[in-house]
Each structure stands twice: as C-alpha cells, then as structure tokens.
Amino acid sequence: MRIFPFIVVFLLTFLLPFGHGKADTSKSSLPREALIKRMQKGGLVLYFRHATTEKDYADQVKADVNDGSTQRVLSEKGWQEAVHIGNAVRFYNIPVEKVVTSEYFRAWQTAWLAFGEYEKNADLNFLPFAEFTDEQMAKMKKRVAPFLSNKPEKGKNMVIVAHDDPFEAATGIYPEPQGVCFIIEPKGKDKFSILGQLSPRDWNK
C-alpha cells in the first residue's frame, strides 16, 4: 500500500487554506469562557451562519433575493435561535459596531431578530450555482475575505450574518450547525485567525 501519496493528498485537501488567502484556519478553539471575554473586549469579527431554516437545499440557483417565496426561510426554531443569540450577546455585554448581512431573507431576518439592525451587502451572497468550481470558490473567497480581515472600531465587534459556502470558500471550514458563530481575529490585508466557534446552544451554558 502506497502511504506517501495518500498523505500528500490529505494535506493538500484538508490542511492547506483554499486559494491564495493568508488565514490561520486551524480548528483549535479557545474555551467558551475565553471566547466570551475576547468578544467583550471588542476588535473581532463575529461571523454567523444564518439560523435554522425550514429546509436545507441549494436555492441560490433560482432565488430572487428580493422575493422571500423563492428562498429558504427561517423555521420557527430559527426565529427562536436568532432571538436567543441576540439576548445572549446583550447579556454578556458584547459590543457591536455594526451588522452586515447577505441579501437573502434568512440572513437579514436572523440579524434583525438578534440585533435589531442590519446592512445588506451583495458580496456576502452565494454565486448562483448548486455546485461550485474552484474558480467560483476563489471568487467568493475574494469577496468575503476582506470582511473577515478588516479591523472594526476599537472596542467594538463587527457582526456578519451570511451563509455556509462563502465562509467555506474564505476559510476552508464548513460552518455547521446553522446559527453557528465563528469568532475571528482580523489582522488586515486578507489575514485573520479563527479563535473558535459557538453553536446557538453554546451561548447559554
């Protein structure tokens, strides 16, 4: 059995960042309490995948971002998750500079329910394909990486509410479950480190 080629393929596939980015995408995570303390100090980017939807399928091929009937929408569980997340952020006195979302209903509604405010940005949208080529993933990465690497106002955190594939394109990590928050330390010029993640349930431990 030839082990060496297998190891090389594994390293290239799973350990190297996708594309040309300079992110530290290690999955090692700070403990929950440490993550909360870091968020309380500000200076981070909090990337949320939208809360739970009624179904999970690739709607981006035909979805009209201005028409909720063409998209996956939040389930009752998703609405509860979003409200819970917002309550937790306020309970822990985590400062927020501003909230940016994709144009999809499930993203901006999650932000609205959690934070009461949002600003839409099309750069956080999917590309309109069910399966993405390497070139398309690289294009999404180029769009999303600046959001993860730009430093917010001192003492505040930037909140992003968007989707799974754009985040995976930028980091090489698939964000799950729905509603998960990745806590990111931005370092400028498309550089950032992932400090850890919190699922919707993790906020209330």
Backbone torsions as a table, in degrees:
resi	resn	phi	psi	omega
1	MET	NA	129.8	-176.6
2	ARG	-90.7	103.1	-174.7
3	ILE	-80.8	-38.9	-172.6
4	PHE	-57.4	-49.7	178.7
5	PRO	-59.1	-38.4	178.9
6	PHE	-61.2	-42.6	-179.6
7	ILE	-63.4	-42.4	179.7
8	VAL	-60.5	-46.6	179.7
9	VAL	-61.4	-42.4	179.5
10	PHE	-60.2	-46.0	-178.5
11	LEU	-63.8	-43.2	-179.0
12	LEU	-66.0	-34.9	-175.0
13	THR	-80.4	-42.6	-168.4
14	PHE	-110.0	-23.6	-173.8
15	LEU	-104.9	-23.3	179.4
16	LEU	-89.9	138.7	177.4
17	PRO	-60.7	147.9	179.8
18	PHE	-73.8	133.9	174.3
19	GLY	77.3	-146.4	-172.4
20	HIS	-108.2	13.5	-176.7
21	GLY	-68.9	167.4	-177.7
22	LYS	-123.7	40.2	-176.1
23	ALA	-92.8	145.0	169.1
24	ASP	-88.6	103.4	-173.5
25	THR	-106.7	27.1	177.1
26	SER	-58.6	140.6	-179.6
27	LYS	-85.6	-0.9	176.2
28	SER	-62.0	138.3	-170.4
29	SER	-128.4	141.4	171.5
30	LEU	-68.0	153.6	174.4
31	PRO	-60.4	156.0	-178.1
32	ARG	-51.6	-47.9	-177.2
33	GLU	-61.9	-38.8	179.2
34	ALA	-68.0	-37.6	177.8
35	LEU	-63.5	-42.7	179.6
36	ILE	-63.4	-42.7	178.6
37	LYS	-62.4	-40.2	177.7
38	ARG	-64.2	-41.5	178.8
39	MET	-65.6	-35.3	179.4
40	GLN	-64.4	-28.5	179.3
41	LYS	-79.7	-19.0	-179.4
42	GLY	83.0	-175.4	178.7
43	GLY	84.7	12.0	-175.8
44	LEU	-118.1	168.6	170.9
45	VAL	-113.3	127.7	178.3
46	LEU	-107.6	107.8	-178.2
47	TYR	-99.9	112.8	177.0
48	PHE	-101.0	130.8	160.5
49	ARG	-76.4	138.8	-178.7
50	HIS	-48.9	157.1	179.8
51	ALA	-68.0	176.0	-171.9
52	THR	-62.3	137.2	178.7
53	THR	-105.5	169.0	-179.5
54	GLU	-66.2	-35.7	177.8
55	LYS	-135.5	166.0	177.0
56	ASP	-128.0	100.9	179.3
57	TYR	-153.8	163.9	-177.5
58	ALA	-80.1	94.8	-179.0
59	ASP	-91.7	-4.6	-170.0
60	GLN	-70.8	-15.2	-178.4
61	VAL	-66.3	-42.9	-175.8
62	LYS	-117.4	-0.9	-175.3
63	ALA	-66.2	139.3	169.8
64	ASP	-100.6	116.7	-174.4
65	VAL	-64.1	-15.4	179.1
66	ASN	-96.2	0.9	-176.8
67	ASP	-128.7	104.2	-177.6
68	GLY	-62.4	-23.9	-178.6
69	SER	-70.6	-13.0	-180.0
70	THR	-98.5	5.0	-172.0
71	GLN	-126.1	162.6	164.6
72	ARG	-67.3	140.2	-179.1
73	VAL	-125.9	163.9	-179.1
74	LEU	-63.9	140.3	171.9
75	SER	-84.2	175.4	175.5
76	GLU	-59.8	-39.1	176.4
77	LYS	-60.5	-41.0	179.8
78	GLY	-63.7	-40.8	176.6
79	TRP	-61.2	-43.4	179.6
80	GLN	-64.9	-40.2	177.9
81	GLU	-60.6	-45.3	-177.7
82	ALA	-62.5	-45.0	178.7
83	VAL	-62.8	-42.4	180.0
84	HIS	-61.3	-43.7	179.6
85	ILE	-61.6	-45.9	178.9
86	GLY	-61.2	-42.2	178.5
87	ASN	-62.2	-40.0	-179.7
88	ALA	-66.8	-42.1	178.9
89	VAL	-60.3	-41.8	178.4
90	ARG	-70.7	-39.1	-179.7
91	PHE	-60.6	-40.7	-178.6
92	TYR	-87.0	4.6	178.0
93	ASN	54.9	48.0	177.3
94	ILE	-87.9	115.5	-174.9
95	PRO	-75.2	138.1	-178.3
96	VAL	-122.1	127.0	176.5
97	GLU	-77.0	-57.8	175.7
98	LYS	-158.9	167.4	-176.4
99	VAL	-121.7	123.8	-179.8
100	VAL	-118.6	136.8	-178.0
101	THR	-131.5	167.7	168.1
102	SER	-72.8	-179.4	-179.8
103	GLU	-88.4	-5.2	-178.5
104	TYR	-74.6	144.4	-176.4
105	PHE	-56.5	-43.9	-174.8
106	ARG	-64.4	-25.1	178.6
107	ALA	-80.6	-53.2	-176.5
108	TRP	-71.7	-27.6	175.6
109	GLN	-69.6	-36.8	173.7
110	THR	-59.1	-46.0	179.4
111	ALA	-64.1	-42.5	-179.1
112	TRP	-62.8	-45.3	-179.8
113	LEU	-66.9	-37.3	-176.4
114	ALA	-82.3	-42.0	-169.8
115	PHE	-120.1	-11.0	178.2
116	GLY	75.0	6.5	179.8
117	GLU	-156.9	158.6	176.4
118	TYR	-171.1	157.9	174.9
119	GLU	-131.1	121.7	-177.6
120	LYS	-78.9	145.1	175.5
121	ASN	-145.1	120.0	-175.6
122	ALA	-64.1	-19.7	179.5
123	ASP	-65.8	-15.9	178.7
124	LEU	-92.9	0.7	178.3
125	ASN	-74.8	162.3	167.0
126	PHE	-68.3	159.1	159.5
127	LEU	-80.4	152.3	-171.6
128	PRO	-81.0	61.9	179.1
129	PHE	-139.2	149.7	178.2
130	ALA	-80.2	-39.6	176.4
131	GLU	-120.1	135.2	-173.7
132	PHE	-104.1	137.2	172.9
133	THR	-79.3	169.0	176.4
134	ASP	-59.9	-38.6	179.7
135	GLU	-65.1	-40.6	179.2
136	GLN	-68.3	-38.5	175.8
137	MET	-63.4	-40.6	178.5
138	ALA	-63.8	-35.5	178.6
139	LYS	-67.2	-43.2	177.8
140	MET	-65.2	-37.9	178.4
141	LYS	-61.2	-43.6	-179.7
142	LYS	-61.4	-33.6	179.3
143	ARG	-74.8	-40.2	-170.2
144	VAL	-88.3	-34.5	-175.5
145	ALA	-52.7	-40.2	178.7
146	PRO	-61.2	-32.7	177.6
147	PHE	-64.9	-33.4	-177.0
148	LEU	-84.2	-20.5	-173.8
149	SER	-105.1	-17.8	-178.6
150	ASN	-78.0	131.5	-176.4
151	LYS	-79.3	134.4	178.4
152	PRO	-78.7	179.1	175.8
153	GLU	-57.0	142.7	-178.1
154	LYS	-56.2	131.6	179.4
155	GLY	81.2	5.1	179.8
156	LYS	-126.1	165.2	176.3
157	ASN	-119.8	142.4	172.1
158	MET	-88.6	131.9	177.3
159	VAL	-108.5	130.9	175.3
160	ILE	-121.4	133.2	174.7
161	VAL	-123.5	113.2	-176.1
162	ALA	-149.6	-130.3	-164.3
163	HIS	-133.7	177.1	-175.8
164	ASP	-76.2	-54.2	-173.6
165	ASP	-64.5	-42.9	176.1
166	PRO	-60.2	-37.6	178.3
167	PHE	-67.2	-43.3	178.6
168	GLU	-62.8	-38.0	178.1
169	ALA	-60.5	-38.4	-176.8
170	ALA	-81.4	-25.7	-171.3
171	THR	-122.7	-20.3	-173.1
172	GLY	82.1	4.9	-178.7
173	ILE	-115.0	128.8	175.8
174	TYR	-84.3	122.3	-175.4
175	PRO	-84.9	115.8	176.1
176	GLU	-147.5	151.1	4.4
177	PRO	-80.0	-179.3	172.3
178	GLN	-59.7	139.7	-176.7
179	GLY	91.4	-4.0	-179.2
180	VAL	-66.4	147.1	176.2
181	CYS	-117.4	125.8	172.6
182	PHE	-99.7	128.3	-178.6
183	ILE	-97.5	120.4	-168.1
184	ILE	-125.0	135.6	174.9
185	GLU	-98.5	109.2	-179.2
186	PRO	-77.6	142.9	-178.0
187	LYS	-127.0	7.9	178.7
188	GLY	79.5	156.7	175.7
189	LYS	54.2	48.2	177.7
190	ASP	64.4	18.4	177.0
191	LYS	-107.2	138.3	178.6
192	PHE	-162.6	160.5	175.6
193	SER	-124.0	139.6	176.2
194	ILE	-92.5	117.5	-176.3
195	LEU	-84.9	-27.6	-178.8
196	GLY	163.2	-169.8	-177.7
197	GLN	-148.3	154.4	177.1
198	LEU	-132.1	127.2	172.9
199	SER	-79.7	167.9	177.3
200	PRO	-54.1	-36.6	-179.8
201	ARG	-70.4	-29.6	-174.3
202	ASP	-66.7	-20.5	-177.0
203	TRP	-68.2	-24.8	-172.5
204	ASN	-107.8	20.2	178.1
205	LYS	-82.1	NA	NA
